[in-house]
Amino acid sequence: MRSLKNIFFIFLLGLAGGAFAQLPRLRVSDDKHFLVTADGKPFFWLGDTGWELFHRLDKTDAAMYFKKRSEQGFTVIQAVVLAELNGLHSPNANGDLPLAGDDPAKPNEAYFKYVDTLIDLAAQYHLYIALLPTWGDKVFRNSWGVGPEIFDETNGYAYAKWIGARYKNRTNIIWVIGGDRSPREHSHDVSIWRAMAKGILDGVGDAARPLMTFHPQPDGTSSSSQWFQQDDWLGVNMLQTGHCRDTPVWEMVSDDYHKTPAKPVVNGENIYEEMPVCFNAKELGYGSAYDVRKSAYLSLFAGAAGHVYGAGPVIWFSEKTDNLFAALHTWREALNLNGANEMKYVRALIASRPMLDRVPDQSMIAGEGSGAAERIEATRGTDYAFIYSAYGEKIIVKKNKIAGAKLKASWYDPRTGKTISIGVFDNNGDLGFTPPLPKPSPVPSEKEDWVLILDDAAKNYPMPGTP
């Protein structure tokens, strides 16, 4: 009989060995517009931006962060190996630098073992890591980067091949090339990023083909599709719709959604909660829960397969004393901001109906609003529809746009995840629905956003969040 000590040791080995194997690999759906697990189950990319995770957090803080975000419904954490905030010359929380002499061919094993540890720890909290091998300032520094510039096509390929091989058996990784940089004209940037993508693929080798995307720069108009739409390695298009208020995010999502070849779209960086709006806190204030909520619903209903939230203090794990993005709260305090807690409701809504049936469809409504502030956005499946009114404006639904002789209608509150039953209606004429605005003077206004749920009444779909 084995000793208790040996049994316990084998148990620990099992935990260690299974930590990075417990999550199913991800792939693109058959129709190329969504993400699914290896066995075809729908996967919703609800991301949080934690760029400096590997650089600034110790294991205790990382575990606390993962636990909180998992409880809030997030499924993906976006983080960078060679970090932005002087990541080559400022050590991580354990005192380790990533490279010897800024040489990508000389990785520091202690640094990367800690990256291993946090990737595996994330898996234990059922979180995928959208992993950037490097921030973009290591390719070109630009005005908002520290650098130094260390990559070219040759060493970029070699480093990416090495890191791809290192993590080829981790099933909870989504690879992200780039890092807040869009390729410059008349430069080698595109070649360097392509070399890195090829390096990752060659490093992974015979393991399952990895899911990969590209993170462009924050100008509010950038998408990976601008440079890499025809590249086979690009499995998912990623947008950066910028940090200004009332950006028409649906236009960029729709543009990528309809490109060929078809690829899923994720809004990978948009207005962040408690980050200076347009980088101008003095005149424009900080992003609110309403701002980030609106960007999420408008992006997803326009066809996005996923959405990424961010909070100014959390993206760099900042204290109030060391970063203007953390002027209102520390990163620990900011984990509990309203917008972060409300993201689980959009996930619950999308997951409550057949996710892979969903398409954007503005033809089912009469009137879209006059801009982002008053936008009405519609998405539907075969026998259901979600329609978002950003300003609490009345929604006019055209007849016979979804299946069912009778339609069950409900209001969904994106602040609380609660539903209000409206009733059952014949599906043979246009229908008008006015959101449940505050009394005694119910008028549309900012922050009175609502979602109309329409179902084929015969389906008896449960409300979001109902077991």
C-alpha positions as CSV (number, residue, x, y, z in Angstrom):
1,M,0.0,0.0,0.0
2,R,1.3,3.5,-0.9
3,S,2.1,5.7,2.0
4,L,-0.1,8.7,2.7
5,K,2.9,10.9,1.9
6,N,3.3,9.4,-1.5
7,I,-0.4,9.6,-2.2
8,F,-0.4,13.3,-1.2
9,F,2.6,13.9,-3.5
10,I,0.9,12.2,-6.4
11,F,-2.2,14.4,-5.7
12,L,-0.1,17.5,-5.8
13,L,1.5,16.4,-9.1
14,G,-2.0,15.9,-10.5
15,L,-3.0,19.4,-9.5
16,A,0.2,20.9,-11.0
17,G,-0.1,18.9,-14.2
18,G,-3.7,19.6,-14.7
19,A,-3.6,23.3,-13.9
20,F,-3.0,24.3,-17.5
21,A,-5.0,21.5,-19.0
22,Q,-8.3,22.0,-17.3
23,L,-9.7,24.5,-19.8
24,P,-10.8,23.4,-23.3
25,R,-8.9,24.9,-26.2
26,L,-10.7,27.6,-28.2
27,R,-11.3,27.8,-32.0
28,V,-13.3,29.7,-34.5
29,S,-16.9,28.5,-35.1
30,D,-17.8,26.9,-38.4
31,D,-19.5,30.0,-39.6
32,K,-16.4,32.1,-38.7
33,H,-18.3,34.7,-36.7
34,F,-18.0,33.3,-33.2
35,L,-15.6,31.5,-30.8
36,V,-16.3,28.0,-29.5
37,T,-14.5,25.4,-27.4
38,A,-12.8,22.4,-29.1
39,D,-16.0,20.4,-28.8
40,G,-18.1,23.2,-30.4
41,K,-19.7,24.8,-27.3
42,P,-20.1,28.6,-27.6
43,F,-17.5,30.7,-25.9
44,F,-18.1,34.3,-24.9
45,W,-14.9,36.5,-24.7
46,L,-15.6,38.8,-21.8
47,G,-12.2,40.3,-21.3
48,D,-10.5,42.4,-18.6
49,T,-7.5,44.5,-19.3
50,G,-4.6,43.7,-17.0
51,W,-1.6,44.6,-19.1
52,E,0.9,44.7,-16.3
53,L,-0.2,41.4,-14.6
54,F,3.1,39.6,-15.0
55,H,5.2,42.7,-14.3
56,R,3.6,44.2,-11.2
57,L,1.6,41.7,-9.2
58,D,2.9,39.1,-6.7
59,K,1.2,35.8,-6.6
60,T,-1.1,36.7,-3.7
61,D,-2.4,39.8,-5.5
62,A,-2.7,37.9,-8.7
63,A,-4.8,35.2,-7.1
64,M,-7.1,37.9,-5.5
65,Y,-7.4,39.6,-8.9
66,F,-8.3,36.4,-10.7
67,K,-10.8,35.3,-8.1
68,K,-12.6,38.7,-8.3
69,R,-12.7,38.8,-12.1
70,S,-13.9,35.2,-12.3
71,E,-16.7,35.9,-9.8
72,Q,-17.7,38.9,-11.9
73,G,-18.1,36.7,-15.0
74,F,-15.0,37.5,-16.9
75,T,-13.5,34.8,-19.1
76,V,-10.3,36.3,-20.5
77,I,-7.5,38.4,-19.0
78,Q,-5.3,40.4,-21.4
79,A,-1.7,40.7,-20.2
80,V,1.8,41.4,-21.6
81,V,5.0,39.3,-21.1
82,L,7.5,42.1,-21.9
83,A,5.5,44.9,-20.3
84,E,4.9,48.5,-21.2
85,L,6.0,50.3,-18.0
86,N,9.7,50.0,-18.5
87,G,9.2,46.2,-18.6
88,L,12.8,45.4,-19.6
89,H,14.6,47.4,-17.0
90,S,12.1,47.5,-14.1
91,P,11.9,44.1,-12.3
92,N,8.7,42.1,-11.6
93,A,7.3,41.7,-8.2
94,N,9.9,39.0,-7.4
95,G,12.8,41.2,-8.5
96,D,13.4,39.5,-11.8
97,L,14.0,41.0,-15.3
98,P,12.7,39.2,-18.3
99,L,15.9,39.3,-20.5
100,A,19.6,39.5,-20.0
101,G,21.0,42.5,-21.7
102,D,17.8,43.3,-23.5
103,D,18.5,40.3,-25.7
104,P,15.4,38.3,-26.7
105,A,17.7,35.3,-27.2
106,K,18.5,35.4,-23.5
107,P,15.3,35.0,-21.5
108,N,15.6,34.9,-17.7
109,E,14.2,31.5,-16.6
110,A,13.1,32.9,-13.2
111,Y,11.0,35.6,-14.8
112,F,9.3,33.2,-17.2
113,K,8.7,30.6,-14.6
114,Y,6.6,33.2,-12.8
115,V,4.7,33.9,-16.0
116,D,4.1,30.1,-16.1
117,T,2.8,30.2,-12.6
118,L,0.3,33.0,-13.3
119,I,-1.0,31.5,-16.5
120,D,-1.6,28.2,-14.6
121,L,-3.2,30.1,-11.7
122,A,-5.6,31.8,-14.1
123,A,-6.7,28.4,-15.4
124,Q,-7.6,27.4,-11.9
125,Y,-10.0,30.3,-11.9
126,H,-11.4,29.3,-15.3
127,L,-9.7,32.2,-17.0
128,Y,-8.0,32.4,-20.4
129,I,-5.0,34.6,-20.9
130,A,-4.9,36.7,-24.0
131,L,-1.1,36.8,-24.0
132,L,1.0,39.5,-25.7
133,P,4.6,38.3,-26.0
134,T,5.7,41.9,-26.0
135,W,4.3,45.4,-25.9
136,G,4.6,47.3,-29.1
137,D,7.2,49.7,-27.9
138,K,9.8,47.0,-28.2
139,V,9.2,47.1,-32.0
140,F,9.0,50.9,-32.2
141,R,8.9,53.2,-29.2
142,N,6.8,56.2,-30.4
143,S,5.9,59.1,-28.1
144,W,4.1,57.0,-25.5
145,G,6.5,54.2,-25.1
146,V,9.6,53.5,-23.1
147,G,11.2,50.8,-25.2
148,P,13.9,50.1,-26.0
149,E,13.4,48.9,-29.5
150,I,14.9,45.4,-29.5
151,F,13.0,43.4,-32.2
152,D,13.6,42.8,-35.9
153,E,12.3,40.1,-38.2
154,T,15.0,37.6,-37.2
155,N,15.0,37.8,-33.4
156,G,11.3,38.5,-33.3
157,Y,10.7,35.2,-35.0
158,A,13.1,33.4,-32.8
159,Y,11.7,34.8,-29.6
160,A,8.1,34.1,-30.7
161,K,9.1,30.5,-31.6
162,W,10.7,30.0,-28.2
163,I,7.7,31.4,-26.3
164,G,5.2,29.5,-28.5
165,A,7.0,26.2,-27.8
166,R,7.1,27.0,-24.1
167,Y,3.3,27.4,-23.9
168,K,2.2,25.0,-26.6
169,N,0.5,22.7,-24.1
170,R,-1.2,25.5,-22.1
171,T,-4.8,25.3,-23.3
172,N,-5.9,28.6,-21.7
173,I,-3.9,30.9,-24.0
174,I,-5.1,33.2,-26.8
175,W,-2.1,34.7,-28.6
176,V,-2.1,38.5,-29.2
177,I,0.5,40.0,-31.5
178,G,1.1,43.8,-31.5
179,G,0.6,45.8,-28.4
180,D,-0.8,49.3,-28.8
181,R,1.0,49.8,-32.1
182,S,-0.3,50.0,-35.7
183,P,2.3,49.3,-38.4
184,R,3.9,52.4,-39.9
185,E,4.1,52.9,-43.6
186,H,7.4,52.4,-45.2
187,S,8.7,50.4,-42.3
188,H,9.4,46.8,-41.4
189,D,6.7,46.7,-38.8
190,V,4.3,44.4,-40.7
191,S,7.2,42.0,-41.4
192,I,8.2,41.9,-37.8
193,W,4.6,41.2,-36.6
194,R,4.2,38.5,-39.3
195,A,7.5,37.0,-38.3
196,M,6.3,36.8,-34.7
197,A,3.1,35.2,-35.7
198,K,4.9,32.6,-37.8
199,G,7.3,32.0,-34.9
200,I,4.4,31.2,-32.5
201,L,2.9,28.8,-35.0
202,D,6.2,27.1,-35.6
203,G,6.9,27.0,-31.8
204,V,3.5,25.4,-31.1
205,G,4.2,22.9,-33.9
206,D,2.0,19.8,-33.8
207,A,-0.1,21.0,-30.9
208,A,-3.6,22.3,-31.8
209,R,-3.5,25.4,-33.9
210,P,-3.6,28.4,-31.6
211,L,-6.1,31.2,-31.7
212,M,-4.4,34.4,-32.6
213,T,-5.2,38.1,-33.1
214,F,-3.4,41.5,-33.3
215,H,-3.8,44.5,-30.9
216,P,-3.5,47.9,-32.8
217,Q,-3.0,51.4,-31.4
218,P,-5.4,53.7,-29.6
219,D,-6.6,56.1,-32.3
220,G,-10.2,55.0,-32.3
221,T,-10.1,53.7,-35.9
222,S,-7.8,50.8,-35.9
223,S,-8.4,47.1,-36.5
224,S,-6.2,44.2,-37.2
225,S,-8.0,43.7,-40.4
226,Q,-6.3,46.8,-41.9
227,W,-3.1,44.9,-42.3
228,F,-3.7,41.2,-41.7
229,Q,-7.2,40.3,-42.9
230,Q,-5.9,37.9,-45.5
231,D,-3.3,36.3,-43.2
232,D,-4.2,32.7,-42.2
233,W,-2.6,33.1,-38.7
234,L,-5.1,35.9,-37.9
235,G,-8.1,33.9,-36.4
236,V,-9.9,36.9,-34.8
237,N,-10.1,40.5,-35.7
238,M,-9.4,42.9,-32.8
239,L,-10.5,46.5,-32.7
240,Q,-9.3,49.4,-30.7
241,T,-12.2,51.9,-30.8
242,G,-10.4,54.3,-28.5
243,H,-11.1,56.1,-25.2
244,C,-13.5,58.9,-26.2
245,R,-17.1,59.0,-25.3
246,D,-19.9,58.2,-27.8
247,T,-17.6,56.7,-30.4
248,P,-19.7,54.9,-33.1
249,V,-18.2,51.5,-32.3
250,W,-20.9,49.6,-34.2
251,E,-19.6,51.0,-37.5
252,M,-16.1,49.5,-36.9
253,V,-17.6,46.2,-35.7
254,S,-20.0,46.0,-38.7
255,D,-17.2,46.8,-41.1
256,D,-15.0,43.9,-39.9
257,Y,-18.0,41.6,-39.5
258,H,-18.8,41.8,-43.2
259,K,-15.2,41.4,-44.4
260,T,-14.0,38.4,-46.3
261,P,-12.8,35.9,-45.3
262,A,-15.2,36.1,-42.4
263,K,-13.5,36.3,-38.9
264,P,-14.9,36.8,-35.4
265,V,-14.6,40.4,-34.2
266,V,-13.7,41.5,-30.6
267,N,-13.6,45.1,-29.4
268,G,-10.3,44.7,-27.6
269,E,-9.9,48.2,-26.3
270,N,-12.6,50.9,-26.0
271,I,-13.5,53.5,-23.4
272,Y,-12.4,52.5,-20.0
273,E,-14.1,53.1,-16.7
274,E,-12.3,55.7,-14.6
275,M,-9.9,56.6,-17.3
276,P,-9.7,60.2,-18.6
277,V,-12.1,60.6,-21.5
278,C,-10.1,61.3,-24.7
279,F,-7.1,61.5,-22.2
280,N,-8.6,64.8,-21.0
281,A,-9.9,64.4,-17.5
282,K,-9.9,68.2,-16.8
283,E,-12.5,69.0,-19.5
284,L,-14.2,65.7,-20.1
285,G,-14.0,63.8,-16.9
286,Y,-13.6,60.0,-16.5
287,G,-15.3,57.1,-18.2
288,S,-18.4,56.0,-16.4
289,A,-20.2,52.7,-16.0
290,Y,-22.7,53.9,-18.5
291,D,-20.0,54.7,-21.0
292,V,-18.4,51.2,-20.8
293,R,-21.8,49.5,-20.7
294,K,-23.0,51.3,-23.8
295,S,-19.9,50.4,-25.7
296,A,-20.3,46.8,-24.8
297,Y,-23.9,46.4,-25.9
298,L,-23.5,48.4,-29.1
299,S,-20.4,46.4,-30.1
300,L,-21.9,43.0,-29.3
301,F,-25.3,43.7,-30.9
302,A,-23.5,45.0,-34.1
303,G,-21.9,41.5,-34.4
304,A,-18.9,41.3,-32.1
305,A,-18.1,37.8,-30.7
306,G,-16.6,39.3,-27.6
307,H,-15.9,42.5,-25.7
308,V,-13.1,43.7,-23.4
309,Y,-13.7,45.9,-20.4
310,G,-11.0,48.1,-18.8
311,A,-10.6,50.2,-15.7
312,G,-8.0,53.0,-15.6
313,P,-6.5,52.0,-12.3
314,V,-6.5,48.3,-13.1
315,I,-4.9,48.2,-16.5
316,W,-1.5,49.0,-15.0
317,F,-2.3,47.9,-11.4
318,S,-1.7,51.4,-10.2
319,E,-1.9,53.2,-6.9
320,K,-3.4,56.7,-6.8
321,T,0.1,58.2,-6.3
322,D,1.8,56.7,-9.3
323,N,-0.5,57.1,-12.3
324,L,-3.0,59.7,-13.6
325,F,-5.3,56.9,-14.7
326,A,-5.7,56.0,-11.0
327,A,-6.6,59.4,-9.8
328,L,-9.9,58.3,-8.2
329,H,-9.2,54.9,-6.8
330,T,-6.4,52.4,-6.4
331,W,-6.5,49.3,-8.5
332,R,-7.8,47.1,-5.7
333,E,-10.6,49.5,-5.0
334,A,-11.3,49.8,-8.8
335,L,-11.9,46.0,-9.1
336,N,-15.4,46.7,-7.7
337,L,-16.4,49.6,-9.9
338,N,-20.0,49.5,-11.1
339,G,-19.1,48.9,-14.7
340,A,-17.0,45.9,-13.9
341,N,-19.8,44.4,-11.9
342,E,-22.3,45.1,-14.7
343,M,-20.4,43.2,-17.4
344,K,-21.7,39.9,-16.1
345,Y,-25.2,40.9,-17.2
346,V,-24.3,41.4,-20.8
347,R,-22.6,38.0,-20.7
348,A,-25.7,36.4,-19.1
349,L,-27.9,38.0,-21.7
350,I,-25.9,36.8,-24.7
351,A,-25.6,33.3,-23.2
352,S,-29.3,33.0,-22.4
353,R,-30.2,32.3,-26.0
354,P,-28.7,30.2,-28.8
355,M,-25.5,32.2,-29.2
356,L,-24.3,30.8,-32.5
357,D,-27.6,31.8,-34.2
358,R,-27.1,35.4,-33.5
359,V,-26.7,38.0,-36.3
360,P,-26.8,41.8,-36.3
361,D,-30.0,43.0,-38.0
362,Q,-31.0,46.7,-38.1
363,S,-33.7,45.9,-40.6
364,M,-36.0,44.7,-37.8
365,I,-36.3,48.2,-36.3
366,A,-37.7,51.5,-37.5
367,G,-35.2,54.2,-36.5
368,E,-31.6,53.8,-35.2
369,G,-31.2,57.1,-33.3
370,S,-29.1,60.1,-34.3
371,G,-25.7,58.9,-33.1
372,A,-23.9,57.0,-30.4
373,A,-25.7,58.9,-27.6
374,E,-29.1,57.8,-28.8
375,R,-28.3,54.7,-30.8
376,I,-30.7,51.8,-31.0
377,E,-28.9,48.5,-32.0
378,A,-30.6,45.2,-32.8
379,T,-29.4,41.6,-33.0
380,R,-31.4,38.5,-33.4
381,G,-31.4,34.7,-33.7
382,T,-34.0,32.6,-35.5
383,D,-36.6,32.9,-32.7
384,Y,-35.4,35.7,-30.4
385,A,-34.1,39.3,-30.6
386,F,-32.2,41.7,-28.3
387,I,-32.6,45.4,-29.0
388,Y,-30.5,48.0,-27.1
389,S,-31.8,51.6,-26.6
390,A,-28.8,53.6,-25.4
391,Y,-30.9,56.6,-24.4
392,G,-34.2,55.0,-23.4
393,E,-35.8,55.9,-26.6
394,K,-38.9,54.1,-27.9
395,I,-38.2,51.0,-30.0
396,I,-40.4,50.2,-33.0
397,V,-40.1,46.6,-34.1
398,K,-41.1,45.4,-37.6
399,K,-43.3,42.4,-38.0
400,N,-42.2,38.8,-38.7
401,K,-38.5,39.4,-38.3
402,I,-38.2,36.5,-35.9
403,A,-40.1,33.2,-35.9
404,G,-43.2,32.7,-33.8
405,A,-46.9,33.5,-34.2
406,K,-46.8,35.3,-30.8
407,L,-43.9,37.2,-29.2
408,K,-43.1,37.4,-25.5
409,A,-41.6,40.8,-24.7
410,S,-39.5,41.8,-21.7
411,W,-37.3,44.6,-20.6
412,Y,-33.8,43.8,-19.4
413,D,-32.0,46.2,-17.1
414,P,-28.3,46.3,-17.9
415,R,-27.5,47.8,-14.5
416,T,-29.0,45.0,-12.5
417,G,-29.6,42.0,-14.8
418,K,-33.3,42.0,-13.8
419,T,-36.2,41.6,-16.2
420,I,-39.6,43.2,-16.4
421,S,-42.3,41.4,-18.2
422,I,-44.2,43.4,-20.9
423,G,-46.6,40.8,-22.3
424,V,-47.3,38.6,-25.3
425,F,-48.1,40.1,-28.7
426,D,-49.2,39.0,-32.1
427,N,-46.3,38.9,-34.6
428,N,-48.3,40.2,-37.5
429,G,-47.8,44.0,-37.3
430,D,-45.2,46.6,-36.2
431,L,-44.9,46.9,-32.4
432,G,-43.8,49.8,-30.3
433,F,-42.1,49.5,-26.9
434,T,-41.3,52.4,-24.5
435,P,-38.6,51.7,-21.9
436,P,-39.7,51.8,-18.2
437,L,-38.3,55.3,-17.5
438,P,-38.4,56.9,-14.1
439,K,-41.6,58.6,-12.9
440,P,-43.3,61.1,-12.5
441,S,-41.6,62.6,-15.6
442,P,-40.6,59.8,-17.8
443,V,-38.4,61.2,-20.6
444,P,-35.5,59.6,-22.4
445,S,-32.1,60.5,-21.0
446,E,-28.5,59.6,-20.6
447,K,-28.0,56.5,-18.5
448,E,-31.5,55.3,-19.1
449,D,-30.3,52.5,-21.4
450,W,-32.5,49.3,-21.7
451,V,-32.6,46.1,-23.6
452,L,-35.8,44.8,-25.2
453,I,-36.0,41.0,-25.3
454,L,-38.3,39.4,-27.8
455,D,-38.9,35.7,-27.9
456,D,-41.0,33.2,-29.9
457,A,-43.5,32.7,-27.0
458,A,-43.7,28.9,-27.9
459,K,-40.0,28.5,-27.0
460,N,-40.5,29.4,-23.3
461,Y,-36.9,30.7,-23.0
462,P,-35.9,31.4,-19.4
463,M,-34.8,35.0,-18.6
464,P,-31.1,35.7,-18.4
465,G,-29.5,34.4,-15.2
466,T,-32.3,31.9,-14.6
467,P,-31.1,28.3,-14.1
